[in-house]
Amino acid sequence: MSDFSFPGVNSSMYWFIGAIESIDDPEKSGRVQVRVWGKDTIDTNATPTESLPWAPCILSANMTRKTIDARPNDWVIGFYIDGAQALQPIILGIIPGITTTV
């Protein structure tokens, strides 16, 4: 058997919970910027929103639109597709009814 290296193999999935800071995707593709708890500092002077990576959101296969009903301060759950490098986040979903201000 080959030694594969992709998310989900050898415990390379790095999950996170965070809060949406921006939904103003310049590409208009439905991405959001998330401040990840435990990784990104809450000090927006030290880590400004503009420096956070853009995270695409997984949509249901039967959806046709490119945006989600995400709002700043909504909590989200996701994972990093690049594992420990933690530079390419993917949003799996919004945790409904929970918001925060950082």
Backbone atoms as SQL, in Angstrom:
CREATE TABLE atoms (id INTEGER PRIMARY KEY, chain TEXT, resi INTEGER, resn TEXT, atom TEXT, x REAL, y REAL, z REAL);
INSERT INTO atoms VALUES
  (1, 'A', 1, 'MET', 'N', 0.851, -1.188, 0.000),
  (2, 'A', 1, 'MET', 'CA', 0.000, 0.000, 0.000),
  (3, 'A', 1, 'MET', 'C', 0.888, 1.240, 0.000),
  (4, 'A', 2, 'SER', 'N', 0.502, 2.216, -0.760),
  (5, 'A', 2, 'SER', 'CA', 1.245, 3.473, -0.840),
  (6, 'A', 2, 'SER', 'C', 1.053, 4.295, 0.424),
  (7, 'A', 3, 'ASP', 'N', 2.009, 5.156, 0.710),
  (8, 'A', 3, 'ASP', 'CA', 1.904, 6.070, 1.840),
  (9, 'A', 3, 'ASP', 'C', 1.316, 7.385, 1.331),
  (10, 'A', 4, 'PHE', 'N', -0.006, 7.531, 1.476),
  (11, 'A', 4, 'PHE', 'CA', -0.682, 8.737, 1.007),
  (12, 'A', 4, 'PHE', 'C', -0.510, 9.863, 2.008),
  (13, 'A', 5, 'SER', 'N', -0.520, 11.083, 1.519),
  (14, 'A', 5, 'SER', 'CA', -0.425, 12.249, 2.388),
  (15, 'A', 5, 'SER', 'C', -1.477, 13.259, 1.951),
  (16, 'A', 6, 'PHE', 'N', -2.619, 13.250, 2.617),
  (17, 'A', 6, 'PHE', 'CA', -3.684, 14.201, 2.360),
  (18, 'A', 6, 'PHE', 'C', -4.519, 14.308, 3.634),
  (19, 'A', 7, 'PRO', 'N', -5.366, 15.357, 3.764),
  (20, 'A', 7, 'PRO', 'CA', -6.150, 15.515, 4.987),
  (21, 'A', 7, 'PRO', 'C', -6.939, 14.247, 5.317),
  (22, 'A', 8, 'GLY', 'N', -6.880, 13.854, 6.569),
  (23, 'A', 8, 'GLY', 'CA', -7.592, 12.675, 7.031),
  (24, 'A', 8, 'GLY', 'C', -6.704, 11.459, 7.184),
  (25, 'A', 9, 'VAL', 'N', -5.509, 11.484, 6.614),
  (26, 'A', 9, 'VAL', 'CA', -4.581, 10.369, 6.741),
  (27, 'A', 9, 'VAL', 'C', -3.533, 10.734, 7.780),
  (28, 'A', 10, 'ASN', 'N', -3.197, 9.806, 8.608),
  (29, 'A', 10, 'ASN', 'CA', -2.178, 10.005, 9.645),
  (30, 'A', 10, 'ASN', 'C', -2.499, 11.184, 10.559),
  (31, 'A', 11, 'SER', 'N', -3.776, 11.378, 10.868),
  (32, 'A', 11, 'SER', 'CA', -4.228, 12.440, 11.785),
  (33, 'A', 11, 'SER', 'C', -3.755, 13.825, 11.353),
  (34, 'A', 12, 'SER', 'N', -3.788, 14.095, 10.063),
  (35, 'A', 12, 'SER', 'CA', -3.318, 15.396, 9.581),
  (36, 'A', 12, 'SER', 'C', -4.415, 16.454, 9.559),
  (37, 'A', 13, 'MET', 'N', -5.603, 16.135, 10.050),
  (38, 'A', 13, 'MET', 'CA', -6.687, 17.113, 10.080),
  (39, 'A', 13, 'MET', 'C', -6.492, 18.051, 11.265),
  (40, 'A', 14, 'TYR', 'N', -6.463, 19.327, 10.991),
  (41, 'A', 14, 'TYR', 'CA', -6.343, 20.335, 12.035),
  (42, 'A', 14, 'TYR', 'C', -7.642, 21.130, 12.048),
  (43, 'A', 15, 'TRP', 'N', -8.488, 20.826, 13.018),
  (44, 'A', 15, 'TRP', 'CA', -9.802, 21.443, 13.164),
  (45, 'A', 15, 'TRP', 'C', -9.693, 22.748, 13.920),
  (46, 'A', 16, 'PHE', 'N', -10.661, 23.645, 13.713),
  (47, 'A', 16, 'PHE', 'CA', -10.677, 24.890, 14.474),
  (48, 'A', 16, 'PHE', 'C', -12.103, 25.388, 14.657),
  (49, 'A', 17, 'ILE', 'N', -12.246, 26.266, 15.632),
  (50, 'A', 17, 'ILE', 'CA', -13.453, 27.066, 15.824),
  (51, 'A', 17, 'ILE', 'C', -12.974, 28.511, 15.851),
  (52, 'A', 18, 'GLY', 'N', -13.743, 29.381, 15.255),
  (53, 'A', 18, 'GLY', 'CA', -13.366, 30.784, 15.223),
  (54, 'A', 18, 'GLY', 'C', -14.579, 31.656, 14.991),
  (55, 'A', 19, 'ALA', 'N', -14.334, 32.930, 14.809),
  (56, 'A', 19, 'ALA', 'CA', -15.405, 33.899, 14.567),
  (57, 'A', 19, 'ALA', 'C', -15.131, 34.630, 13.258),
  (58, 'A', 20, 'ILE', 'N', -16.178, 34.791, 12.464),
  (59, 'A', 20, 'ILE', 'CA', -16.055, 35.508, 11.192),
  (60, 'A', 20, 'ILE', 'C', -15.778, 36.978, 11.471),
  (61, 'A', 21, 'GLU', 'N', -14.780, 37.513, 10.784),
  (62, 'A', 21, 'GLU', 'CA', -14.470, 38.942, 10.909),
  (63, 'A', 21, 'GLU', 'C', -14.873, 39.727, 9.678),
  (64, 'A', 22, 'SER', 'N', -14.790, 39.105, 8.502),
  (65, 'A', 22, 'SER', 'CA', -15.149, 39.825, 7.283),
  (66, 'A', 22, 'SER', 'C', -15.836, 38.886, 6.303),
  (67, 'A', 23, 'ILE', 'N', -16.859, 39.423, 5.635),
  (68, 'A', 23, 'ILE', 'CA', -17.547, 38.691, 4.563),
  (69, 'A', 23, 'ILE', 'C', -17.396, 39.430, 3.235),
  (70, 'A', 24, 'ASP', 'N', -16.589, 40.466, 3.217),
  (71, 'A', 24, 'ASP', 'CA', -16.416, 41.311, 2.037),
  (72, 'A', 24, 'ASP', 'C', -15.351, 40.745, 1.090),
  (73, 'A', 25, 'ASP', 'N', -15.632, 39.587, 0.549),
  (74, 'A', 25, 'ASP', 'CA', -14.714, 38.878, -0.331),
  (75, 'A', 25, 'ASP', 'C', -14.497, 39.673, -1.620),
  (76, 'A', 26, 'PRO', 'N', -13.269, 40.097, -1.901),
  (77, 'A', 26, 'PRO', 'CA', -13.022, 40.868, -3.121),
  (78, 'A', 26, 'PRO', 'C', -13.316, 40.074, -4.394),
  (79, 'A', 27, 'GLU', 'N', -13.276, 38.745, -4.319),
  (80, 'A', 27, 'GLU', 'CA', -13.575, 37.913, -5.482),
  (81, 'A', 27, 'GLU', 'C', -15.058, 37.584, -5.591),
  (82, 'A', 28, 'LYS', 'N', -15.843, 37.989, -4.583),
  (83, 'A', 28, 'LYS', 'CA', -17.293, 37.731, -4.565),
  (84, 'A', 28, 'LYS', 'C', -17.614, 36.242, -4.740),
  (85, 'A', 29, 'SER', 'N', -16.793, 35.392, -4.098),
  (86, 'A', 29, 'SER', 'CA', -16.993, 33.949, -4.229),
  (87, 'A', 29, 'SER', 'C', -17.528, 33.308, -2.951),
  (88, 'A', 30, 'GLY', 'N', -17.945, 34.128, -1.986),
  (89, 'A', 30, 'GLY', 'CA', -18.523, 33.589, -0.761),
  (90, 'A', 30, 'GLY', 'C', -17.525, 33.233, 0.323),
  (91, 'A', 31, 'ARG', 'N', -16.286, 33.653, 0.168),
  (92, 'A', 31, 'ARG', 'CA', -15.281, 33.368, 1.198),
  (93, 'A', 31, 'ARG', 'C', -15.446, 34.318, 2.377),
  (94, 'A', 32, 'VAL', 'N', -14.889, 33.906, 3.517),
  (95, 'A', 32, 'VAL', 'CA', -14.921, 34.730, 4.724),
  (96, 'A', 32, 'VAL', 'C', -13.532, 34.749, 5.359),
  (97, 'A', 33, 'GLN', 'N', -13.298, 35.770, 6.168),
  (98, 'A', 33, 'GLN', 'CA', -12.070, 35.817, 6.964),
  (99, 'A', 33, 'GLN', 'C', -12.453, 35.489, 8.398),
  (100, 'A', 34, 'VAL', 'N', -11.723, 34.542, 8.991),
  (101, 'A', 34, 'VAL', 'CA', -12.041, 34.041, 10.327),
  (102, 'A', 34, 'VAL', 'C', -10.851, 34.222, 11.250),
  (103, 'A', 35, 'ARG', 'N', -11.148, 34.705, 12.443),
  (104, 'A', 35, 'ARG', 'CA', -10.137, 34.762, 13.503),
  (105, 'A', 35, 'ARG', 'C', -10.248, 33.456, 14.271),
  (106, 'A', 36, 'VAL', 'N', -9.240, 32.606, 14.144),
  (107, 'A', 36, 'VAL', 'CA', -9.251, 31.269, 14.739),
  (108, 'A', 36, 'VAL', 'C', -8.760, 31.345, 16.171),
  (109, 'A', 37, 'TRP', 'N', -9.578, 30.789, 17.065),
  (110, 'A', 37, 'TRP', 'CA', -9.229, 30.826, 18.486),
  (111, 'A', 37, 'TRP', 'C', -8.061, 29.894, 18.768),
  (112, 'A', 38, 'GLY', 'N', -7.112, 30.394, 19.518),
  (113, 'A', 38, 'GLY', 'CA', -5.931, 29.627, 19.860),
  (114, 'A', 38, 'GLY', 'C', -4.810, 29.764, 18.851),
  (115, 'A', 39, 'LYS', 'N', -5.098, 30.334, 17.688),
  (116, 'A', 39, 'LYS', 'CA', -4.068, 30.552, 16.671),
  (117, 'A', 39, 'LYS', 'C', -3.851, 32.036, 16.433),
  (118, 'A', 40, 'ASP', 'N', -4.933, 32.759, 16.166),
  (119, 'A', 40, 'ASP', 'CA', -4.843, 34.189, 15.885),
  (120, 'A', 40, 'ASP', 'C', -5.090, 34.976, 17.170),
  (121, 'A', 41, 'THR', 'N', -4.261, 35.954, 17.414),
  (122, 'A', 41, 'THR', 'CA', -4.435, 36.791, 18.591),
  (123, 'A', 41, 'THR', 'C', -5.714, 37.613, 18.467),
  (124, 'A', 42, 'ILE', 'N', -6.325, 37.935, 19.595),
  (125, 'A', 42, 'ILE', 'CA', -7.530, 38.775, 19.546),
  (126, 'A', 42, 'ILE', 'C', -7.181, 40.248, 19.365),
  (127, 'A', 43, 'ASP', 'N', -5.908, 40.565, 19.493),
  (128, 'A', 43, 'ASP', 'CA', -5.436, 41.935, 19.306),
  (129, 'A', 43, 'ASP', 'C', -5.409, 42.254, 17.816),
  (130, 'A', 44, 'THR', 'N', -6.386, 43.032, 17.360),
  (131, 'A', 44, 'THR', 'CA', -6.474, 43.346, 15.930),
  (132, 'A', 44, 'THR', 'C', -5.361, 44.280, 15.459),
  (133, 'A', 45, 'ASN', 'N', -4.635, 44.885, 16.379),
  (134, 'A', 45, 'ASN', 'CA', -3.465, 45.672, 15.986),
  (135, 'A', 45, 'ASN', 'C', -2.296, 44.748, 15.667),
  (136, 'A', 46, 'ALA', 'N', -2.156, 43.674, 16.440),
  (137, 'A', 46, 'ALA', 'CA', -1.082, 42.709, 16.209),
  (138, 'A', 46, 'ALA', 'C', -1.392, 41.818, 15.010),
  (139, 'A', 47, 'THR', 'N', -2.650, 41.408, 14.876),
  (140, 'A', 47, 'THR', 'CA', -3.096, 40.590, 13.755),
  (141, 'A', 47, 'THR', 'C', -4.327, 41.244, 13.139),
  (142, 'A', 48, 'PRO', 'N', -4.126, 42.168, 12.211),
  (143, 'A', 48, 'PRO', 'CA', -5.275, 42.858, 11.607),
  (144, 'A', 48, 'PRO', 'C', -6.124, 41.902, 10.753),
  (145, 'A', 49, 'THR', 'N', -7.389, 42.217, 10.645),
  (146, 'A', 49, 'THR', 'CA', -8.313, 41.400, 9.856),
  (147, 'A', 49, 'THR', 'C', -7.775, 41.197, 8.441),
  (148, 'A', 50, 'GLU', 'N', -7.192, 42.224, 7.856),
  (149, 'A', 50, 'GLU', 'CA', -6.691, 42.137, 6.485),
  (150, 'A', 50, 'GLU', 'C', -5.632, 41.052, 6.317),
  (151, 'A', 51, 'SER', 'N', -4.957, 40.669, 7.397),
  (152, 'A', 51, 'SER', 'CA', -3.906, 39.656, 7.300),
  (153, 'A', 51, 'SER', 'C', -4.441, 38.233, 7.437),
  (154, 'A', 52, 'LEU', 'N', -5.717, 38.080, 7.787),
  (155, 'A', 52, 'LEU', 'CA', -6.300, 36.747, 7.926),
  (156, 'A', 52, 'LEU', 'C', -6.558, 36.165, 6.541),
  (157, 'A', 53, 'PRO', 'N', -6.335, 34.846, 6.372),
  (158, 'A', 53, 'PRO', 'CA', -6.568, 34.256, 5.048),
  (159, 'A', 53, 'PRO', 'C', -8.059, 34.181, 4.725),
  (160, 'A', 54, 'TRP', 'N', -8.377, 34.142, 3.446),
  (161, 'A', 54, 'TRP', 'CA', -9.760, 33.973, 3.002),
  (162, 'A', 54, 'TRP', 'C', -10.091, 32.488, 3.017),
  (163, 'A', 55, 'ALA', 'N', -11.234, 32.149, 3.608),
  (164, 'A', 55, 'ALA', 'CA', -11.644, 30.759, 3.744),
  (165, 'A', 55, 'ALA', 'C', -12.901, 30.489, 2.919),
  (166, 'A', 56, 'PRO', 'N', -12.820, 29.547, 1.971),
  (167, 'A', 56, 'PRO', 'CA', -14.034, 29.164, 1.257),
  (168, 'A', 56, 'PRO', 'C', -14.950, 28.382, 2.189),
  (169, 'A', 57, 'CYS', 'N', -16.239, 28.443, 1.905),
  (170, 'A', 57, 'CYS', 'CA', -17.240, 27.757, 2.712),
  (171, 'A', 57, 'CYS', 'C', -17.819, 26.600, 1.920),
  (172, 'A', 58, 'ILE', 'N', -17.872, 25.447, 2.538),
  (173, 'A', 58, 'ILE', 'CA', -18.464, 24.286, 1.883),
  (174, 'A', 58, 'ILE', 'C', -19.971, 24.471, 1.844),
  (175, 'A', 59, 'LEU', 'N', -20.554, 24.293, 0.672),
  (176, 'A', 59, 'LEU', 'CA', -21.992, 24.419, 0.487),
  (177, 'A', 59, 'LEU', 'C', -22.583, 23.054, 0.178),
  (178, 'A', 60, 'SER', 'N', -23.860, 22.895, 0.449),
  (179, 'A', 60, 'SER', 'CA', -24.576, 21.675, 0.101),
  (180, 'A', 60, 'SER', 'C', -24.503, 21.471, -1.408),
  (181, 'A', 61, 'ALA', 'N', -24.453, 20.239, -1.840),
  (182, 'A', 61, 'ALA', 'CA', -24.330, 19.934, -3.270),
  (183, 'A', 61, 'ALA', 'C', -25.518, 20.422, -4.088),
  (184, 'A', 62, 'ASN', 'N', -26.663, 20.647, -3.448),
  (185, 'A', 62, 'ASN', 'CA', -27.825, 21.094, -4.217),
  (186, 'A', 62, 'ASN', 'C', -28.008, 22.612, -4.185),
  (187, 'A', 63, 'MET', 'N', -27.025, 23.338, -3.676),
  (188, 'A', 63, 'MET', 'CA', -27.097, 24.798, -3.664),
  (189, 'A', 63, 'MET', 'C', -26.500, 25.344, -4.957),
  (190, 'A', 64, 'THR', 'N', -27.082, 26.416, -5.452),
  (191, 'A', 64, 'THR', 'CA', -26.581, 26.998, -6.699),
  (192, 'A', 64, 'THR', 'C', -25.952, 28.364, -6.495),
  (193, 'A', 65, 'ARG', 'N', -26.105, 28.946, -5.325),
  (194, 'A', 65, 'ARG', 'CA', -25.564, 30.288, -5.123),
  (195, 'A', 65, 'ARG', 'C', -24.121, 30.219, -4.615),
  (196, 'A', 66, 'LYS', 'N', -23.406, 31.330, -4.729),
  (197, 'A', 66, 'LYS', 'CA', -22.004, 31.370, -4.353),
  (198, 'A', 66, 'LYS', 'C', -21.774, 32.017, -2.998),
  (199, 'A', 67, 'THR', 'N', -22.819, 32.403, -2.305),
  (200, 'A', 67, 'THR', 'CA', -22.644, 33.037, -1.007),
  (201, 'A', 67, 'THR', 'C', -23.398, 32.270, 0.059),
  (202, 'A', 68, 'ILE', 'N', -22.983, 32.455, 1.283),
  (203, 'A', 68, 'ILE', 'CA', -23.663, 31.832, 2.409),
  (204, 'A', 68, 'ILE', 'C', -24.247, 32.935, 3.275),
  (205, 'A', 69, 'ASP', 'N', -25.120, 32.567, 4.161),
  (206, 'A', 69, 'ASP', 'CA', -25.726, 33.540, 5.060),
  (207, 'A', 69, 'ASP', 'C', -24.837, 33.702, 6.296),
  (208, 'A', 70, 'ALA', 'N', -23.635, 34.158, 6.079),
  (209, 'A', 70, 'ALA', 'CA', -22.676, 34.353, 7.161),
  (210, 'A', 70, 'ALA', 'C', -22.646, 35.829, 7.537),
  (211, 'A', 71, 'ARG', 'N', -22.461, 36.069, 8.815),
  (212, 'A', 71, 'ARG', 'CA', -22.386, 37.446, 9.300),
  (213, 'A', 71, 'ARG', 'C', -21.143, 37.599, 10.170),
  (214, 'A', 72, 'PRO', 'N', -20.573, 38.797, 10.181),
  (215, 'A', 72, 'PRO', 'CA', -19.449, 39.021, 11.095),
  (216, 'A', 72, 'PRO', 'C', -19.847, 38.666, 12.522),
  (217, 'A', 73, 'ASN', 'N', -18.936, 38.060, 13.228),
  (218, 'A', 73, 'ASN', 'CA', -19.053, 37.596, 14.610),
  (219, 'A', 73, 'ASN', 'C', -19.740, 36.248, 14.757),
  (220, 'A', 74, 'ASP', 'N', -20.280, 35.651, 13.668),
  (221, 'A', 74, 'ASP', 'CA', -20.801, 34.285, 13.756),
  (222, 'A', 74, 'ASP', 'C', -19.654, 33.337, 14.054),
  (223, 'A', 75, 'TRP', 'N', -19.931, 32.330, 14.873),
  (224, 'A', 75, 'TRP', 'CA', -18.950, 31.281, 15.120),
  (225, 'A', 75, 'TRP', 'C', -18.991, 30.289, 13.968),
  (226, 'A', 76, 'VAL', 'N', -17.827, 29.764, 13.614),
  (227, 'A', 76, 'VAL', 'CA', -17.729, 28.760, 12.554),
  (228, 'A', 76, 'VAL', 'C', -16.830, 27.618, 12.997),
  (229, 'A', 77, 'ILE', 'N', -16.998, 26.482, 12.327),
  (230, 'A', 77, 'ILE', 'CA', -16.109, 25.341, 12.543),
  (231, 'A', 77, 'ILE', 'C', -15.516, 24.979, 11.191),
  (232, 'A', 78, 'GLY', 'N', -14.265, 24.582, 11.195),
  (233, 'A', 78, 'GLY', 'CA', -13.609, 24.243, 9.940),
  (234, 'A', 78, 'GLY', 'C', -12.335, 23.460, 10.175),
  (235, 'A', 79, 'PHE', 'N', -11.566, 23.341, 9.129),
  (236, 'A', 79, 'PHE', 'CA', -10.280, 22.654, 9.204),
  (237, 'A', 79, 'PHE', 'C', -9.320, 23.305, 8.226),
  (238, 'A', 80, 'TYR', 'N', -8.047, 23.004, 8.410),
  (239, 'A', 80, 'TYR', 'CA', -7.019, 23.504, 7.495),
  (240, 'A', 80, 'TYR', 'C', -6.707, 22.414, 6.484),
  (241, 'A', 81, 'ILE', 'N', -6.889, 22.718, 5.217),
  (242, 'A', 81, 'ILE', 'CA', -6.643, 21.734, 4.175),
  (243, 'A', 81, 'ILE', 'C', -5.145, 21.430, 4.044),
  (244, 'A', 82, 'ASP', 'N', -4.305, 22.353, 4.512),
  (245, 'A', 82, 'ASP', 'CA', -2.860, 22.147, 4.446),
  (246, 'A', 82, 'ASP', 'C', -2.289, 21.638, 5.771),
  (247, 'A', 83, 'GLY', 'N', -3.136, 21.140, 6.655),
  (248, 'A', 83, 'GLY', 'CA', -2.677, 20.527, 7.899),
  (249, 'A', 83, 'GLY', 'C', -1.968, 21.488, 8.831),
  (250, 'A', 84, 'ALA', 'N', -0.814, 21.073, 9.312),
  (251, 'A', 84, 'ALA', 'CA', -0.085, 21.825, 10.331),
  (252, 'A', 84, 'ALA', 'C', 0.386, 23.200, 9.868),
  (253, 'A', 85, 'GLN', 'N', 0.481, 23.433, 8.575),
  (254, 'A', 85, 'GLN', 'CA', 0.885, 24.758, 8.116),
  (255, 'A', 85, 'GLN', 'C', -0.176, 25.798, 8.463),
  (256, 'A', 86, 'ALA', 'N', -1.434, 25.360, 8.517),
  (257, 'A', 86, 'ALA', 'CA', -2.567, 26.191, 8.954),
  (258, 'A', 86, 'ALA', 'C', -2.655, 27.526, 8.210),
  (259, 'A', 87, 'LEU', 'N', -2.567, 27.463, 6.884),
  (260, 'A', 87, 'LEU', 'CA', -2.650, 28.667, 6.062),
  (261, 'A', 87, 'LEU', 'C', -3.862, 28.673, 5.142),
  (262, 'A', 88, 'GLN', 'N', -4.491, 27.504, 4.929),
  (263, 'A', 88, 'GLN', 'CA', -5.601, 27.387, 3.989),
  (264, 'A', 88, 'GLN', 'C', -6.835, 26.819, 4.688),
  (265, 'A', 89, 'PRO', 'N', -7.614, 27.694, 5.345),
  (266, 'A', 89, 'PRO', 'CA', -8.795, 27.212, 6.066),
  (267, 'A', 89, 'PRO', 'C', -9.972, 26.936, 5.138),
  (268, 'A', 90, 'ILE', 'N', -10.783, 25.979, 5.541),
  (269, 'A', 90, 'ILE', 'CA', -12.043, 25.648, 4.872),
  (270, 'A', 90, 'ILE', 'C', -13.121, 25.684, 5.951),
  (271, 'A', 91, 'ILE', 'N', -14.231, 26.362, 5.681),
  (272, 'A', 91, 'ILE', 'CA', -15.321, 26.455, 6.649),
  (273, 'A', 91, 'ILE', 'C', -16.337, 25.353, 6.339),
  (274, 'A', 92, 'LEU', 'N', -16.624, 24.540, 7.357),
  (275, 'A', 92, 'LEU', 'CA', -17.615, 23.481, 7.199),
  (276, 'A', 92, 'LEU', 'C', -19.015, 23.964, 7.531),
  (277, 'A', 93, 'GLY', 'N', -19.118, 24.885, 8.479),
  (278, 'A', 93, 'GLY', 'CA', -20.446, 25.365, 8.826),
  (279, 'A', 93, 'GLY', 'C', -20.413, 26.440, 9.884),
  (280, 'A', 94, 'ILE', 'N', -21.574, 27.060, 10.037),
  (281, 'A', 94, 'ILE', 'CA', -21.777, 28.095, 11.045),
  (282, 'A', 94, 'ILE', 'C', -22.451, 27.449, 12.241),
  (283, 'A', 95, 'ILE', 'N', -22.037, 27.813, 13.430),
  (284, 'A', 95, 'ILE', 'CA', -22.684, 27.334, 14.642),
  (285, 'A', 95, 'ILE', 'C', -23.819, 28.312, 14.916),
  (286, 'A', 96, 'PRO', 'N', -25.072, 27.917, 14.642),
  (287, 'A', 96, 'PRO', 'CA', -26.182, 28.863, 14.688),
  (288, 'A', 96, 'PRO', 'C', -26.475, 29.393, 16.084),
  (289, 'A', 97, 'GLY', 'N', -26.875, 30.664, 16.099),
  (290, 'A', 97, 'GLY', 'CA', -27.303, 31.270, 17.343),
  (291, 'A', 97, 'GLY', 'C', -26.207, 31.726, 18.265),
  (292, 'A', 98, 'ILE', 'N', -24.956, 31.518, 17.878),
  (293, 'A', 98, 'ILE', 'CA', -23.842, 31.913, 18.731),
  (294, 'A', 98, 'ILE', 'C', -23.026, 32.965, 17.999),
  (295, 'A', 99, 'THR', 'N', -22.915, 34.140, 18.609),
  (296, 'A', 99, 'THR', 'CA', -22.052, 35.169, 18.059),
  (297, 'A', 99, 'THR', 'C', -21.189, 35.713, 19.184),
  (298, 'A', 100, 'THR', 'N', -20.162, 36.399, 18.816),
  (299, 'A', 100, 'THR', 'CA', -19.260, 36.974, 19.805),
  (300, 'A', 100, 'THR', 'C', -18.693, 38.257, 19.241),
  (301, 'A', 101, 'THR', 'N', -18.253, 39.108, 20.104),
  (302, 'A', 101, 'THR', 'CA', -17.487, 40.261, 19.669),
  (303, 'A', 101, 'THR', 'C', -16.110, 40.128, 20.260),
  (304, 'A', 102, 'VAL', 'N', -15.116, 40.343, 19.435),
  (305, 'A', 102, 'VAL', 'CA', -13.726, 40.172, 19.874),
  (306, 'A', 102, 'VAL', 'C', -13.116, 41.525, 20.101);
